[in-house]
Amino acid sequence: LNERGTCPAQLKERLLNFIHRFKKIPTRKRGFSDWVYASRFGSFNLALKEYGLPIRYRSGSATDYFFPDGSMYRKHCGEDPDILYSIMIKKCPVLNNDAS
């Protein structure tokens, strides 16, 4: 661990805490800086993949989430965010591991 909070374990903890607190994967629009993840992993999506979380791509007014098991979920604008969070809890073991 380091004082700047940029080692992989600290970045992972910060990301998982954000997801549990706000029940979604962070975006730059919501004040979450992903540049540290991009500089460490090559991109924010690569960091998500490394941690066993879904990677996401915009698709018009929707966002497609691709899970580690190969499944995909399309979240439409205005849709209840709790639906995606409940799917992530089921498909991403890292979100259920307190010792992550």
Rosetta blueprint (number, residue, H / E / L):
1 L L
2 N L
3 E L
4 R L
5 G L
6 T L
7 C L
8 P H
9 A H
10 Q H
11 L H
12 K H
13 E H
14 R H
15 L H
16 L H
17 N H
18 F H
19 I H
20 H H
21 R H
22 F H
23 K L
24 K L
25 I L
26 P L
27 T L
28 R H
29 K H
30 R H
31 G L
32 F L
33 S L
34 D L
35 W H
36 V H
37 Y H
38 A H
39 S H
40 R H
41 F H
42 G L
43 S L
44 F H
45 N H
46 L H
47 A H
48 L H
49 K H
50 E H
51 Y L
52 G L
53 L L
54 P L
55 I E
56 R E
57 Y E
58 R E
59 S E
60 G L
61 S L
62 A E
63 T E
64 D E
65 Y E
66 F E
67 F L
68 P L
69 D L
70 G L
71 S L
72 M E
73 Y E
74 R E
75 K E
76 H E
77 C L
78 G L
79 E L
80 D L
81 P H
82 D H
83 I H
84 L H
85 Y H
86 S H
87 I H
88 M H
89 I H
90 K H
91 K H
92 C L
93 P H
94 V H
95 L H
96 N H
97 N L
98 D L
99 A L
100 S L
